[in-house]
Amino acid sequence: MPLTIVATESLRVGQPVVVDGGSPDGRYMAVFEDDGETGAFYAIDSDLEDANPIRDALHVYDVADVTDAHLPSTVEIGWSDDGLKVLLLINDHPHAAFDFARRQGWCQTGLPPGASASGWSAASRQWNEDVEALFD
């Protein structure tokens, strides 16, 4: 499945940045944030008017644990053609993904454990080969 990159941004790990990328269908959005301490990836459903639009959040990294934080990096957000699956790439390496149809997220750290408050990611968040296959 081809991946359409909708957002690209330079990053210095630990320097606050927000990168957002909307789905081709316009309803969903994914946001990467480095708040200076932690990197996180968020799934957002903009059609939810009376509820928190953040459906799920995935841990990408702790700044203190990134050994090459001093080097520049590139963050990319890419969507599948159906607009339901999104992938976070840092330096061309997949770090996190959401499948909006399945209401499931995965990341390399597998964190946080357990389902989100919205009920997303009831299955394991741990990254596996099947996740990457969603984008082949």
N, C-alpha and C positions, 0 to 999 in steps of 0.2 A: 504494500500500500504506500503510495507516494506521500511524502511529508511536505507540507507547505509551511515554510518559515514565515511567520508574521511579525516577529520582533527580534531584533539583534541589538545588543548593547555591550559596550566595554565595561569591565568590572575590575575593581581592586577589592579583593576579599577584605571585609571589615570596614569598608567605606560605604555608608548607607546608599542604597539604590533601590528603585522599584522599576520592574520591567513588566509590562502587561501586554497580552496578546489575545485578541478576540477571535472567536471561532468564525469560520466563513459563513455560518448561518446567522450570526449576530446575537444569538441568545446567550451563549456561554463565553466565559473569559477565564484565562489562567494568568496568575500573577506570581512573579518571583520577587522576593524581597530579601535583601541583606540589610538588617537593622543595625549593623555594627558589631553584633555579638553572634547572630544566628542567621543562616540562610534557610528560607522556607518557600514552599510552592503551594499556592492556593487555587482551589476550584471554585468558580463563582457562577451562579445562575442569576442572570439579570432580570429574569421574568418574575422573581419572587419579590413582590411589592411589600408585603406585610411581615416578612421574616428576614432574618439575617441572610444575605445573598451568598455568604461563604459557606459552601457545602462541605468542604474538607480542607485540611492543611497537612502538609507533609514536611518533615524535617529533612533538610538537604545537607547542612553542615553546621558545626560549631566553629566560629572563626578561630578560636584558640587551638583547634586541632588541625587546621590547614597548614601544612608545612611550607607550601610555596605561595602563601598569601601575598607576598611582596611582588609577585609577578603579575602582569596584566592577564586577564582572562576575558573570554567572550561568552556571553549568555545568549542562548537562542530559545525561542518558543515556537514549536511547530505543531500544526494540526493535520490530522488525517483528512482525506477528501470528504468523508461523510460529516465532518465537523463535530464528531462526538468523542474523539480521542486526541489527547494533547501530550506532547513530550517536551521535557526540559533538558536542554543540552548545555553543558559547560565545557568549552574547549572541545567540541564535537563528541563528547562522552555523555551518554544518557544518565541522568541522575534521578529523574522522577517522571511519573506519568499519571494521567487520569483517564478513565473511561467513563464518560457521563452516562452512557446507556446502562452500564452495569453498576453505576454508583460506587466505583472502586478506584482507589489510588494505590500506587506503589512507589517506593523509593529505595535507593541503595542502602540507607541506614535502617529501613523497616520501621521507622518511628513517625509518630507516636504509636504505641500498641493499642489495639482495640478500636472499636467503631467511634466515629465522630459523633458529636451531639445531634447532628442531622440524620444519623443512621448510615452514613457512608462508610465504606471500607470495613464492613463486618468481617470479611475474610482477611487473611494476612496481608500486610502492607509490604512484606519483604519482596525485593526485586527478584525476578527469576527470568529464565529464557523465554517463557511464554509472553512476558510483557513486551520484550523487544520484538517478538513475532507479530504483535499487533501493528507494527509499523513497517514490516517488510513488504 
